[in-house]
Amino acid sequence: MIKSRVDNIKSCLKEKMRGIIMMVKMMELARMLKVYTVSKKGQGMVEYGLIIALIAVVAIVGLNALGPQIRNLFQSIAGQINPGQ
């Protein structure tokens, strides 16, 4: 009878420990999620990436529009430096 009572108590304690462990894990997960939602470091990196992408698009469009004029200017300069070649 005592052995069955001890086994019953052990079983009950194991269940309670599992519950406590699960609760601790959930609290840790909640803490980690809070850190990620409050952190703004990733947001700044995304903004820098968008700015760089915008600058690249403007540079490409500008070079495509002005490319022939720039090429003619350099050819004219090269012709003045090395006439006859």
Backbone as CSV, one residue per row, in Angstrom:
resi,resn,N_x,N_y,N_z,CA_x,CA_y,CA_z,C_x,C_y,C_z
1,MET,0.807,-1.187,0.000,0.000,0.000,0.000,0.862,1.267,0.000
2,ILE,1.915,1.273,0.787,2.795,2.439,0.837,3.502,2.615,-0.509
3,LYS,3.908,1.495,-1.104,4.598,1.557,-2.391,3.687,2.162,-3.458
4,SER,2.427,1.776,-3.485,1.504,2.331,-4.478,1.269,3.820,-4.226
5,ARG,1.238,4.188,-2.948,1.064,5.615,-2.610,2.286,6.423,-3.067
6,VAL,3.484,5.877,-2.855,4.726,6.536,-3.283,4.752,6.646,-4.805
7,ASP,4.371,5.585,-5.497,4.329,5.601,-6.963,3.330,6.650,-7.464
8,ASN,2.221,6.746,-6.764,1.205,7.730,-7.126,1.750,9.151,-6.955
9,ILE,2.448,9.394,-5.868,3.050,10.717,-5.615,4.116,11.024,-6.659
10,LYS,4.955,10.020,-6.988,5.985,10.211,-8.018,5.350,10.577,-9.352
11,SER,4.306,9.872,-9.704,3.608,10.131,-10.960,3.045,11.548,-10.979
12,CYS,2.447,11.942,-9.870,1.874,13.282,-9.760,2.961,14.353,-9.875
13,LEU,4.097,14.121,-9.195,5.211,15.076,-9.259,5.784,15.181,-10.675
14,LYS,5.866,14.041,-11.377,6.366,14.060,-12.752,5.473,14.917,-13.646
15,GLU,4.158,14.769,-13.472,3.218,15.562,-14.268,3.356,17.047,-13.954
16,LYS,3.484,17.358,-12.670,3.646,18.759,-12.286,4.955,19.330,-12.839
17,MET,6.038,18.544,-12.811,7.325,18.994,-13.353,7.228,19.241,-14.859
18,ARG,6.523,18.344,-15.557,6.335,18.554,-16.995,5.604,19.862,-17.255
19,GLY,4.579,20.123,-16.431,3.827,21.372,-16.574,4.702,22.585,-16.309
20,ILE,5.530,22.506,-15.270,6.427,23.618,-14.935,7.448,23.828,-16.045
21,ILE,8.013,22.739,-16.553,8.996,22.851,-17.633,8.357,23.477,-18.870
22,MET,7.132,23.046,-19.199,6.427,23.599,-20.350,6.172,25.089,-20.160
23,MET,5.788,25.479,-18.930,5.516,26.882,-18.654,6.794,27.717,-18.785
24,VAL,7.895,27.195,-18.292,9.176,27.905,-18.408,9.554,28.080,-19.871
25,LYS,9.356,27.031,-20.674,9.667,27.122,-22.103,8.783,28.159,-22.793
26,MET,7.506,28.188,-22.424,6.600,29.168,-23.024,6.985,30.586,-22.625
27,MET,7.394,30.769,-21.375,7.826,32.098,-20.926,9.080,32.534,-21.668
28,GLU,9.999,31.620,-21.891,11.221,31.933,-22.638,10.880,32.299,-24.081
29,LEU,9.966,31.571,-24.688,9.534,31.874,-26.047,8.879,33.251,-26.105
30,ALA,8.044,33.566,-25.138,7.395,34.878,-25.095,8.437,35.987,-24.949
31,ARG,9.453,35.750,-24.132,10.510,36.753,-23.956,11.270,36.969,-25.261
32,MET,11.568,35.870,-25.945,12.301,35.986,-27.210,11.467,36.719,-28.255
33,LEU,10.181,36.419,-28.329,9.312,37.109,-29.283,9.222,38.595,-28.973
34,LYS,9.180,38.932,-27.698,9.123,40.339,-27.303,10.397,41.060,-27.735
35,VAL,11.537,40.423,-27.568,12.807,41.029,-27.977,12.804,41.277,-29.485
36,TYR,12.320,40.307,-30.265,12.322,40.463,-31.718,11.332,41.519,-32.184
37,THR,10.199,41.648,-31.518,9.221,42.634,-31.954,9.606,44.041,-31.531
38,VAL,10.348,44.179,-30.454,10.758,45.497,-29.983,11.997,45.984,-30.720
39,SER,12.838,45.073,-31.160,14.095,45.434,-31.815,13.834,46.143,-33.132
40,LYS,14.548,47.225,-33.386,14.395,48.004,-34.619,15.630,47.900,-35.502
41,LYS,16.605,47.076,-35.140,17.848,46.980,-35.904,17.596,46.480,-37.314
42,GLY,16.762,45.482,-37.470,16.470,44.934,-38.792,15.746,45.942,-39.668
43,GLN,14.905,46.756,-39.061,14.165,47.765,-39.804,15.130,48.769,-40.427
44,GLY,16.153,49.182,-39.707,17.140,50.135,-40.239,17.890,49.555,-41.422
45,MET,18.228,48.280,-41.346,18.946,47.639,-42.451,18.076,47.576,-43.699
46,VAL,16.805,47.317,-43.535,15.884,47.278,-44.674,15.788,48.659,-45.307
47,GLU,15.720,49.684,-44.480,15.646,51.050,-45.015,16.908,51.394,-45.804
48,TYR,18.077,51.036,-45.290,19.313,51.286,-46.036,19.315,50.520,-47.359
49,GLY,18.836,49.297,-47.341,18.766,48.504,-48.569,17.856,49.151,-49.601
50,LEU,16.714,49.673,-49.157,15.800,50.341,-50.082,16.415,51.620,-50.661
51,ILE,17.132,52.365,-49.849,17.784,53.577,-50.334,18.846,53.235,-51.371
52,ILE,19.645,52.214,-51.102,20.679,51.795,-52.059,20.043,51.326,-53.364
53,ALA,18.945,50.585,-53.276,18.254,50.123,-54.483,17.720,51.305,-55.282
54,LEU,17.173,52.302,-54.608,16.666,53.493,-55.291,17.797,54.244,-55.987
55,ILE,18.930,54.390,-55.323,20.077,55.061,-55.936,20.554,54.290,-57.162
56,ALA,20.577,52.965,-57.074,21.008,52.148,-58.212,20.060,52.316,-59.394
57,VAL,18.762,52.327,-59.139,17.790,52.506,-60.227,17.961,53.878,-60.880
58,VAL,18.120,54.921,-60.073,18.316,56.272,-60.619,19.605,56.333,-61.446
59,ALA,20.672,55.712,-60.969,21.939,55.719,-61.709,21.800,54.981,-63.039
60,ILE,21.130,53.854,-63.053,20.960,53.085,-64.288,20.127,53.865,-65.296
61,VAL,19.025,54.441,-64.834,18.170,55.224,-65.735,18.937,56.435,-66.270
62,GLY,19.678,57.104,-65.396,20.460,58.270,-65.827,21.537,57.905,-66.835
63,LEU,22.250,56.815,-66.592,23.297,56.409,-67.535,22.708,55.958,-68.859
64,ASN,21.565,55.309,-68.854,20.925,54.916,-70.108,20.474,56.135,-70.896
65,ALA,19.987,57.149,-70.208,19.521,58.356,-70.892,20.681,59.196,-71.403
66,LEU,21.738,59.300,-70.630,22.866,60.165,-70.991,24.020,59.408,-71.634
67,GLY,23.904,58.097,-71.748,25.000,57.274,-72.273,25.536,57.715,-73.619
68,PRO,24.695,57.901,-74.641,25.202,58.320,-75.955,25.911,59.685,-75.914
69,GLN,25.367,60.615,-75.146,26.000,61.945,-75.052,27.365,61.847,-74.370
70,ILE,27.463,61.048,-73.335,28.739,60.874,-72.639,29.750,60.198,-73.561
71,ARG,29.321,59.183,-74.316,30.210,58.493,-75.257,30.727,59.472,-76.306
72,ASN,29.847,60.304,-76.872,30.266,61.291,-77.870,31.248,62.296,-77.277
73,LEU,31.022,62.709,-76.048,31.926,63.651,-75.383,33.314,63.047,-75.234
74,PHE,33.402,61.803,-74.773,34.706,61.154,-74.602,35.387,60.905,-75.945
75,GLN,34.617,60.566,-76.970,35.210,60.373,-78.299,35.747,61.693,-78.832
76,SER,35.044,62.771,-78.570,35.508,64.098,-79.005,36.803,64.464,-78.288
77,ILE,36.861,64.230,-76.994,38.071,64.512,-76.211,39.240,63.638,-76.704
78,ALA,38.963,62.362,-76.937,40.006,61.469,-77.406,40.487,61.899,-78.784
79,GLY,39.595,62.359,-79.626,39.999,62.835,-80.953,40.860,64.082,-80.859
80,GLN,40.620,64.958,-79.911,41.443,66.162,-79.744,42.804,65.834,-79.167
81,ILE,42.873,64.813,-78.301,44.165,64.424,-77.702,45.023,63.710,-78.730
82,ASN,44.448,62.800,-79.484,45.171,62.017,-80.484,44.545,62.244,-81.865
83,PRO,44.793,63.398,-82.488,44.183,63.623,-83.798,44.751,62.646,-84.846
84,GLY,43.900,62.170,-85.730,44.332,61.281,-86.799,44.348,59.813,-86.407
85,GLN,44.090,59.484,-85.224,44.093,58.059,-84.826,42.702,57.559,-84.655
